[in-house]
Amino acid sequence: MTLDGMNIVALERFLRERGVPVQGELRVELISGGRSNLTFIACDDVSKWVVRRPPTAGLTPSAHDMAREFTITSALQNTAVPVARAVAFDADGSALGAPMTVVEFVEGTVVRDQQDLSALTDEQVSASVAALVGVLAELHAIDYRADGLESFGRPAGFVQRQVDLWARQWERVKTRELTDVTTLAAELAESVPDSSAASIVHGDFRIDNTILDAQRPEIVRAVVDWELSTLGDPLTDVALMCVYRSPFFDDVLGMTAAWTSPRLPTPDALAQQYALVSGRDLGSWGFYLALANFKLGVIAEGITHRARQGSDAGNGADRAAEATPEFIAAGLAALRRR
C-alpha cells in the first residue's frame, strides 16, 4: 500500500539509525491529513509511535514547523503539562523528504467531531473542559527560562508582530477584496496593549488537539499539535480557544467540530474559567478576541486560496472563505465594544 508522504522502508531505517528498536514488520497508517500536518501511526510487534510531517503541498510561510514541535515536547517532558514522550526528529528531511517528528503513542481518546462528543455525558463534557482549561493555565505558568526555552520565541513585541503577520498573510491569500479586513487590521494596529505577559503559548488549543483518558475523559493524557507553539502573550491562546467556539469554525475545519458544540461552555464562560484557574487578569480582552477572529478569518481565506491552487486541503476547502466575513465582523464588534 502506498501512503502519500510516507516511505515505510525509509522510516524504519531512520528509526534504527536513531537507536529505536524495531521488532518485527513495521506497519504504518495515516490517521490525519488534509489541512494540517500529516499524522501517521507506526507500529511493530511491540511498540507504537506517532509520526508527523508537513503536508506534501500547499504550505504557507512559517507553517508546520516540526522543529518547534519537537523542541517544545522535549522540554515539557517533566512538567505539569502532559505530552507524548519524544523519540526522534529528522530535521533535514533525509528520511521522508520533509522534517519529521516521532513520539511515543499515547493511549486514549481524541474527540474531534460532535459524534465523538456524543459518547460523553454532560457531566463528562464539563469535567473535560475544566481539565483542558486547567492544562492551558498550567502551560502558561511554566517558567520557560528554567526549561531552557529562552530562545524558543521573542515575547517582547509578540502581539504587534501577530497583527502585522496576519495582515501580511491576508495579502498573500485573499481571494477578493474585503474592506472590513483592512479596517480591522488598521484598528488592531492602533489598539495593541502597551504591555503584555510572556509565557509558552500552544497556538492551537482546543479539545481535538488533546488526548483524553478513554475511561475518565476528565484526565488529559497528552496535549498534541505543537507546531505553532512559541513564546508570547498567553491571552492570545485563551482568546483563540474561545473564538474556536464559533459555529463558523466548522467551515474552517470542514466538519462539525466537537469544540463548536452547544454542549460546551460559552466563550465568555471559558474565559472566566481560565481567569479563575490561572489568576490572570483578562485586560484588553476585546482586543485579544478581535485578533483571534482576524487570524481565523485569514486562515479560512487561505484554505480556499490553496484549494483554488490545486492543494488537497480537505472537505469543503473551496467554501472555507465563506466564514471569513463572519470572523472579521465578530472581530470588529469585539474591538469596538471593549
C-alpha positions as CSV (number, residue, x, y, z in Angstrom):
1,M,0.0,0.0,0.0
2,T,1.3,3.5,-0.9
3,L,0.8,6.3,1.6
4,D,1.2,9.9,0.3
5,G,4.1,11.5,2.2
6,M,5.3,8.2,3.7
7,N,8.1,5.8,2.9
8,I,7.9,2.9,5.3
9,V,11.3,1.5,4.4
10,A,13.0,4.9,4.9
11,L,11.1,5.4,8.2
12,E,12.3,2.0,9.6
13,R,15.9,2.8,8.5
14,F,15.7,6.2,10.3
15,L,14.4,4.7,13.5
16,R,17.1,2.0,13.6
17,E,19.8,4.6,12.9
18,R,18.5,6.6,15.9
19,G,18.7,3.6,18.2
20,V,15.0,2.9,18.2
21,P,14.5,-0.9,18.2
22,V,12.0,-2.1,15.5
23,Q,10.8,-5.6,16.3
24,G,9.0,-7.4,13.5
25,E,7.3,-5.8,10.5
26,L,6.9,-2.0,10.6
27,R,3.3,-1.1,9.8
28,V,2.1,2.5,9.1
29,E,-1.3,4.0,8.6
30,L,-2.4,7.6,8.0
31,I,-4.8,8.9,10.7
32,S,-4.9,12.6,9.9
33,G,-4.2,14.8,7.0
34,G,-5.7,17.5,4.7
35,R,-5.4,20.9,6.2
36,S,-2.8,20.2,8.9
37,N,0.3,18.2,9.3
38,L,0.1,14.6,8.1
39,T,-0.1,12.2,11.1
40,F,0.7,8.5,10.9
41,I,0.6,5.7,13.4
42,A,3.6,3.4,13.0
43,C,3.8,0.1,14.9
44,D,5.9,-3.1,15.1
45,D,5.1,-6.2,17.1
46,V,5.9,-4.5,20.4
47,S,5.8,-0.7,20.1
48,K,3.7,2.1,18.6
49,W,4.7,5.6,17.6
50,V,3.1,8.7,16.1
51,V,4.9,10.2,13.1
52,R,4.2,13.7,11.9
53,R,5.4,15.6,8.9
54,P,4.2,18.6,6.9
55,P,1.6,18.2,4.1
56,T,3.0,17.4,0.7
57,A,1.6,20.6,-0.9
58,G,0.1,23.9,0.0
59,L,2.5,25.2,2.7
60,T,2.4,28.8,3.8
61,P,5.4,30.7,5.2
62,S,6.5,29.6,8.7
63,A,3.7,27.0,9.0
64,H,4.1,23.3,10.0
65,D,7.3,23.9,12.0
66,M,8.3,20.4,13.0
67,A,11.5,21.5,14.8
68,R,9.3,23.8,17.0
69,E,7.0,20.9,17.8
70,F,9.9,18.6,18.8
71,T,11.7,21.2,20.9
72,I,8.7,22.1,23.0
73,T,7.5,18.5,23.6
74,S,11.1,17.5,24.6
75,A,11.2,20.5,27.1
76,L,7.8,19.7,28.6
77,Q,8.5,16.0,29.4
78,N,8.7,16.5,33.2
79,T,6.2,19.4,33.7
80,A,2.6,19.5,34.7
81,V,1.6,19.7,31.0
82,P,1.1,16.1,29.7
83,V,2.9,15.4,26.4
84,A,3.9,12.3,24.5
85,R,7.5,11.1,25.0
86,A,9.8,12.5,22.4
87,V,11.5,9.7,20.4
88,A,13.4,11.2,17.4
89,F,13.5,14.1,15.0
90,D,14.6,14.3,11.4
91,A,15.5,17.9,11.0
92,D,16.7,17.9,7.4
93,G,14.0,15.6,6.0
94,S,16.5,12.9,4.9
95,A,14.0,10.1,5.5
96,L,10.8,11.3,4.1
97,G,11.8,14.4,2.1
98,A,10.5,16.7,4.8
99,P,11.1,17.3,8.5
100,M,9.5,14.6,10.7
101,T,8.9,14.0,14.4
102,V,8.4,10.7,16.1
103,V,6.9,10.5,19.5
104,E,5.5,7.6,21.6
105,F,1.9,6.7,21.0
106,V,-0.4,7.8,23.9
107,E,-3.4,5.6,24.5
108,G,-6.7,7.5,24.9
109,T,-9.5,9.2,23.0
110,V,-9.4,12.1,20.6
111,V,-12.7,14.0,20.5
112,R,-12.7,15.5,17.0
113,D,-16.3,16.0,16.0
114,Q,-19.7,16.2,17.6
115,Q,-20.3,12.5,17.0
116,D,-17.3,11.8,19.1
117,L,-18.5,14.2,21.7
118,S,-21.9,12.4,21.9
119,A,-20.1,9.5,23.6
120,L,-19.6,11.7,26.7
121,T,-22.3,12.6,29.2
122,D,-22.9,16.3,30.0
123,E,-21.0,15.8,33.3
124,Q,-18.0,14.4,31.4
125,V,-18.1,17.2,28.9
126,S,-18.0,19.8,31.7
127,A,-15.2,17.9,33.5
128,S,-13.2,17.5,30.4
129,V,-13.4,21.2,29.5
130,A,-12.4,22.2,33.1
131,A,-9.4,19.9,32.7
132,L,-8.5,21.4,29.4
133,V,-8.7,24.9,30.8
134,G,-6.6,23.8,33.7
135,V,-3.9,22.4,31.5
136,L,-3.7,25.6,29.5
137,A,-3.3,27.6,32.7
138,E,-0.5,25.2,33.7
139,L,1.2,25.7,30.4
140,H,1.1,29.4,30.8
141,A,2.5,29.2,34.3
142,I,5.7,27.3,33.3
143,D,8.9,29.1,33.8
144,Y,10.2,28.7,30.2
145,R,13.6,30.0,31.2
146,A,14.1,27.2,33.7
147,D,13.2,24.7,31.0
148,G,15.8,26.1,28.7
149,L,13.4,27.8,26.3
150,E,14.7,31.3,26.4
151,S,15.4,31.2,22.6
152,F,12.1,29.5,21.7
153,G,10.5,32.8,20.7
154,R,10.5,36.6,21.2
155,P,7.8,37.5,23.7
156,A,8.7,41.2,23.5
157,G,6.5,42.8,20.8
158,F,4.7,39.5,20.2
159,V,1.2,40.9,19.9
160,Q,2.3,43.7,17.5
161,R,4.0,41.1,15.3
162,Q,0.9,39.0,15.3
163,V,-1.2,41.9,13.9
164,D,1.4,42.6,11.3
165,L,1.8,38.9,10.4
166,W,-1.8,38.2,9.8
167,A,-2.2,41.5,7.8
168,R,0.6,40.4,5.5
169,Q,-0.8,36.9,5.3
170,W,-4.1,38.3,4.1
171,E,-2.4,40.0,1.2
172,R,-0.9,36.6,0.2
173,V,-4.1,34.6,0.3
174,K,-7.0,36.9,-0.3
175,T,-9.4,35.7,-3.0
176,R,-11.3,39.0,-3.1
177,E,-11.2,42.5,-1.7
178,L,-12.9,42.9,1.7
179,T,-12.9,46.4,3.1
180,D,-13.6,45.2,6.6
181,V,-10.4,43.2,6.7
182,T,-8.3,46.3,6.0
183,T,-10.4,48.2,8.6
184,L,-9.9,45.5,11.3
185,A,-6.2,45.3,10.6
186,A,-5.8,49.1,11.0
187,E,-7.9,49.2,14.2
188,L,-6.0,46.3,15.7
189,A,-2.6,48.0,14.9
190,E,-3.9,51.1,16.8
191,S,-5.1,49.2,19.8
192,V,-2.2,46.9,20.7
193,P,-1.9,46.8,24.5
194,D,1.1,48.8,25.9
195,S,2.3,45.7,27.8
196,S,1.5,42.0,28.0
197,A,2.6,38.9,29.8
198,A,5.0,36.3,28.4
199,S,4.7,32.5,28.5
200,I,4.8,29.4,26.4
201,V,1.7,29.5,24.1
202,H,0.4,26.5,22.3
203,G,-1.1,28.4,19.4
204,D,-3.9,26.0,18.6
205,F,-5.5,24.8,21.8
206,R,-8.9,23.0,21.8
207,I,-10.2,19.6,22.7
208,D,-9.3,17.8,19.5
209,N,-5.6,18.8,19.9
210,T,-5.5,16.7,23.1
211,I,-5.8,13.0,24.0
212,L,-8.2,12.3,26.8
213,D,-8.3,9.2,29.0
214,A,-10.6,6.6,27.4
215,Q,-12.3,5.8,30.7
216,R,-12.0,9.1,32.5
217,P,-12.2,11.9,29.9
218,E,-11.7,14.5,32.7
219,I,-8.0,13.4,32.6
220,V,-5.9,14.9,29.8
221,R,-3.3,12.2,28.8
222,A,-1.4,14.5,26.3
223,V,-1.6,17.8,24.5
224,V,-0.6,17.4,20.9
225,D,-0.1,19.5,17.7
226,W,2.6,21.9,19.0
227,E,3.9,23.2,15.6
228,L,2.5,26.7,16.2
229,S,3.8,27.0,19.8
230,T,6.2,29.8,20.7
231,L,6.8,32.3,23.5
232,G,4.2,35.1,23.5
233,D,1.2,36.6,25.2
234,P,-0.9,33.9,27.0
235,L,-4.1,35.8,26.3
236,T,-3.7,35.1,22.6
237,D,-4.0,31.4,23.4
238,V,-7.1,31.9,25.6
239,A,-8.8,34.2,23.0
240,L,-8.2,31.8,20.2
241,M,-9.6,28.9,22.3
242,C,-12.7,31.0,22.9
243,V,-13.1,32.1,19.2
244,Y,-12.8,28.5,18.1
245,R,-16.2,28.0,19.7
246,S,-17.8,30.0,16.8
247,P,-20.1,27.9,14.7
248,F,-18.3,29.3,11.6
249,F,-15.2,27.4,12.7
250,D,-16.9,24.3,11.3
251,D,-16.4,25.8,7.8
252,V,-12.7,26.2,8.6
253,L,-12.3,22.6,9.6
254,G,-14.6,21.1,7.1
255,M,-16.6,19.2,9.7
256,T,-19.0,19.6,12.6
257,A,-16.3,20.1,15.2
258,A,-16.6,18.9,18.8
259,W,-15.4,22.3,20.1
260,T,-18.2,24.2,18.4
261,S,-20.9,22.1,20.1
262,P,-23.5,24.0,22.1
263,R,-22.9,21.4,24.9
264,L,-19.7,23.2,25.8
265,P,-19.4,26.4,27.8
266,T,-19.9,29.7,26.0
267,P,-16.8,31.7,25.0
268,D,-17.4,34.1,27.9
269,A,-17.7,31.2,30.4
270,L,-14.5,29.6,29.1
271,A,-12.6,32.9,29.5
272,Q,-13.9,33.3,33.1
273,Q,-12.9,29.7,33.9
274,Y,-9.4,30.4,32.7
275,A,-9.3,33.7,34.7
276,L,-10.3,31.9,37.9
277,V,-7.9,29.0,37.5
278,S,-4.9,31.0,36.3
279,G,-5.4,34.1,38.4
280,R,-4.7,36.2,35.3
281,D,-6.5,39.5,34.5
282,L,-8.2,39.5,31.1
283,G,-7.2,43.0,30.4
284,S,-7.9,44.4,26.9
285,W,-10.0,41.3,26.3
286,G,-11.8,42.9,23.3
287,F,-8.5,43.4,21.6
288,Y,-7.5,39.7,22.0
289,L,-10.9,38.5,20.8
290,A,-10.6,40.7,17.8
291,L,-7.1,39.5,17.0
292,A,-8.2,35.8,17.3
293,N,-11.1,36.5,14.9
294,F,-8.8,38.3,12.5
295,K,-6.5,35.3,12.5
296,L,-9.2,32.8,11.9
297,G,-10.7,34.9,9.1
298,V,-7.4,35.0,7.3
299,I,-6.9,31.2,7.9
300,A,-10.3,30.5,6.3
301,E,-9.4,32.6,3.3
302,G,-6.1,30.8,3.0
303,I,-7.7,27.4,2.9
304,T,-9.9,28.4,-0.1
305,H,-6.9,30.2,-1.7
306,R,-4.8,27.0,-1.6
307,A,-7.8,24.8,-2.7
308,R,-8.1,27.0,-5.8
309,Q,-4.4,26.5,-6.5
310,G,-5.0,22.7,-6.5
311,S,-3.9,21.8,-3.0
312,D,-5.9,18.9,-1.4
313,A,-7.0,20.8,1.7
314,G,-9.8,18.5,2.7
315,N,-13.6,18.6,2.6
316,G,-15.3,22.0,1.8
317,A,-12.0,23.8,1.3
318,D,-13.3,25.7,-1.6
319,R,-16.1,27.1,0.7
320,A,-14.0,27.9,3.8
321,A,-13.6,31.5,2.8
322,E,-17.4,32.0,3.3
323,A,-16.6,32.1,7.0
324,T,-14.1,35.0,6.6
325,P,-16.6,37.9,6.7
326,E,-18.2,36.4,9.8
327,F,-14.9,36.3,11.7
328,I,-13.9,39.8,10.6
329,A,-17.3,41.2,11.6
330,A,-17.0,39.5,15.0
331,G,-13.5,40.9,15.4
332,L,-14.7,44.4,14.7
333,A,-17.6,44.0,17.1
334,A,-15.3,42.8,19.9
335,L,-12.8,45.6,19.4
336,R,-15.4,48.3,19.4
337,R,-17.2,47.2,22.5
338,R,-14.1,46.7,24.7
